[in-house]
Amino acid sequence: MKNLMLVVCCLLLLNCEDKQSQQKNKPSNTDSTKIENQEAKKDTVVEDKRKYPVLNDENAMPFFQEYEKENKENKVRITTRFGTIDILLFEETKYHRANFIFLTKLGYFDNTQFYRVVNNFIIQAGNSDDPDISNKRNKIGHYLLPPDTKRGFKHHKGVISMPSSEIENAYKLASPFEFFIVQNDGGAHHLDGEYTIFGKVIAGLDVVDKIAAQETDTGEWPIHNIYINKVEIIK
């Protein structure tokens, strides 16, 4: 009899411990709420990473039409190992200004290069043979910008202009990722009316001259790579 009672007590004790263990391992309402909030936060973070569409020839101009209204910055600083170049972006060429500010805020230009240098003519930047730069472009999208050449601007020394796409096109549609700065003291006026001028150097023309003086290969690529360390918005 004593043995039977001992067995019953043990069973009851085990049953109570099992219930307590299950209760302990079961998420409380508070824990469930935390988990749901964490999942929601993850979704929000993913959403926040992309606040703009993948751009293409159909949606780029409508996008920049709205973007330029909310992003009025018009001065940027280009930092290189030769020094800094400060540029004022023109309000008149609003879509090209907005495009440059957009790419600057994304950090696109960081670690790109002055990949074409022609002394007494221009220095051209915004590209690289680094596959990371190509990946950046792919994430932003593939689009061209229409020319805006009737604002009365001339290719004087120090202006920043946008080259046409590598793709042959009769309308001089511009590559949005690249730009050139006129370095020649007399300007480059044979380019007037052909390419969109959208800004000018307001400090650092001596740096432009230093870059233009670098030795290049037969393809006008500098022998020693000239990186843009960063491009940032300034006041």
C-alpha positions in Angstrom: 0.0 0.0 0.0 2.8 2.3 0.9 4.5 1.5 -2.4 1.3 2.4 -4.3 1.0 5.7 -2.6 4.6 6.5 -3.3 4.1 5.8 -7.0 1.0 8.1 -7.2 2.8 10.9 -5.5 5.7 10.6 -7.9 3.3 10.7 -10.9 1.6 13.8 -9.5 4.9 15.5 -8.9 6.1 14.8 -12.5 2.9 16.0 -14.0 3.1 19.3 -12.1 6.8 19.8 -13.2 5.8 19.1 -16.8 3.1 21.7 -16.8 5.4 24.2 -15.2 8.1 23.4 -17.8 5.6 23.8 -20.7 4.4 27.1 -19.2 7.9 28.4 -18.8 8.8 27.5 -22.4 5.6 29.0 -23.9 6.0 32.6 -25.2 4.1 35.1 -23.1 1.9 37.7 -24.7 4.7 40.2 -24.1 7.2 37.9 -25.8 4.9 37.4 -28.8 4.5 41.2 -29.1 8.3 41.6 -29.0 8.7 39.0 -31.8 6.1 40.7 -34.0 7.6 44.1 -33.4 11.1 42.7 -34.4 9.7 41.2 -37.6 7.9 44.4 -38.4 11.1 46.4 -37.7 13.0 44.1 -40.1 10.4 44.8 -42.8 10.7 48.6 -42.2 14.5 48.5 -42.4 14.3 46.7 -45.7 11.7 49.2 -47.0 13.8 52.2 -45.8 16.8 51.0 -47.8 15.0 51.8 -51.0 13.0 55.0 -51.1 13.3 55.5 -54.8 12.4 53.3 -57.9 14.9 51.6 -60.1 15.3 54.3 -62.7 14.8 53.8 -66.4 14.1 56.0 -69.5 10.4 56.1 -68.7 10.4 57.0 -65.0 13.6 59.0 -64.6 12.3 62.4 -65.7 9.1 62.2 -63.7 11.1 61.1 -60.7 13.6 64.1 -61.0 10.7 66.5 -61.6 9.5 65.6 -58.1 12.9 65.1 -56.6 14.2 68.6 -57.4 11.3 70.2 -55.6 12.3 68.6 -52.3 16.0 68.6 -52.7 17.2 72.1 -53.4 20.9 71.7 -52.5 23.2 73.3 -55.1 26.8 73.1 -53.9 29.0 70.0 -53.8 32.6 69.3 -52.9 34.8 66.8 -54.8 37.7 65.5 -52.7 40.8 64.0 -54.4 44.4 63.4 -53.4 45.2 66.6 -55.1 42.8 68.6 -53.1 39.1 69.6 -53.2 37.0 71.1 -56.0 33.8 73.0 -55.0 31.1 73.3 -57.6 27.9 75.4 -57.8 25.1 73.6 -59.6 22.8 75.8 -61.7 19.1 76.0 -60.9 18.3 76.6 -64.6 19.3 73.1 -65.4 17.1 71.6 -62.7 17.0 68.0 -63.8 20.7 67.7 -64.2 21.2 69.4 -60.8 18.7 67.1 -59.2 20.4 64.1 -60.8 23.8 65.1 -59.5 22.4 65.7 -56.0 20.6 62.4 -56.1 23.7 60.5 -57.0 25.8 62.4 -54.4 23.3 61.5 -51.6 23.5 57.9 -52.7 27.3 58.0 -52.5 27.6 56.9 -56.1 30.6 59.1 -57.0 32.7 57.9 -54.1 35.7 55.8 -55.4 34.9 56.6 -59.0 37.8 58.1 -61.0 38.9 60.9 -63.3 39.2 58.4 -66.0 39.8 60.7 -69.0 42.4 63.5 -68.7 43.3 65.8 -71.6 45.6 68.7 -70.6 44.5 72.1 -72.0 41.0 70.6 -72.6 39.0 68.7 -70.0 39.1 66.3 -67.1 36.3 63.7 -67.1 35.0 61.7 -64.2 32.3 59.5 -62.7 33.4 56.1 -64.1 35.9 53.3 -63.2 37.0 49.9 -64.2 36.1 48.7 -60.7 33.1 46.2 -60.9 31.7 47.7 -57.7 30.9 50.9 -59.6 29.1 48.9 -62.3 27.1 47.2 -59.5 26.2 50.6 -58.1 24.9 51.7 -61.5 22.8 48.5 -61.9 21.1 49.1 -58.5 20.3 52.7 -59.4 19.0 51.9 -62.8 19.7 52.5 -66.5 18.6 55.8 -67.9 19.7 58.8 -69.9 19.0 62.5 -69.5 17.9 64.8 -72.3 20.1 67.7 -73.3 19.4 71.1 -71.9 21.7 73.3 -73.9 19.7 76.5 -74.5 20.3 78.3 -71.2 23.0 80.6 -72.6 25.9 78.9 -70.7 29.2 78.6 -72.5 32.0 76.1 -72.0 34.3 78.5 -70.3 37.1 77.2 -68.1 35.8 75.7 -64.9 32.3 74.8 -66.1 30.9 71.3 -65.4 29.1 69.6 -68.2 27.6 66.3 -69.0 29.0 64.0 -71.8 26.6 62.2 -74.1 26.1 58.5 -73.6 28.5 56.0 -75.0 25.5 54.8 -77.0 25.4 56.7 -80.3 22.2 58.8 -80.3 21.3 61.8 -82.5 19.8 63.7 -79.6 23.0 63.8 -77.4 21.2 62.1 -74.5 23.6 62.3 -71.6 25.0 59.6 -69.3 23.8 60.7 -65.9 26.7 59.1 -64.0 29.5 61.1 -65.7 30.7 64.7 -66.0 33.6 66.7 -67.3 35.2 70.0 -66.2 36.6 72.3 -68.8 40.3 73.0 -67.9 41.5 75.0 -70.9 42.1 78.6 -70.1 40.4 79.7 -73.3 37.4 77.4 -72.8 36.1 74.7 -75.1 33.5 76.6 -77.1 33.3 74.1 -79.9 31.2 72.1 -77.3 28.7 74.9 -76.9 25.2 73.8 -77.8 26.2 70.2 -77.9 26.5 69.3 -74.2 24.6 70.4 -71.1 26.4 72.7 -68.8 24.9 72.4 -65.3 27.5 74.0 -63.0 30.8 75.7 -62.5 33.8 75.4 -60.2 33.8 78.1 -57.5 36.9 76.9 -55.7 39.7 74.5 -56.6 40.6 75.4 -60.2 44.2 74.8 -59.2 43.2 71.2 -58.4 41.6 70.9 -61.8 44.9 72.1 -63.3 46.9 69.6 -61.3 44.7 66.7 -62.4 44.9 67.8 -66.0 48.7 67.8 -65.8 49.0 64.1 -64.9 50.6 61.7 -67.4 48.2 59.5 -69.3 48.3 56.5 -71.6 47.3 56.6 -75.3 43.6 56.2 -74.2 43.8 59.4 -72.1 43.5 57.4 -68.9 45.9 58.6 -66.2 48.9 56.3 -65.7 48.3 56.6 -61.9 44.6 56.3 -61.1 43.0 59.5 -59.9 40.2 58.6 -57.5 37.4 60.7 -56.2 37.5 60.0 -52.5 34.1 61.4 -52.0 31.5 63.9 -53.2 29.5 65.7 -50.5 26.9 68.4 -50.3 28.1 71.7 -48.8 26.4 74.9 -47.8 
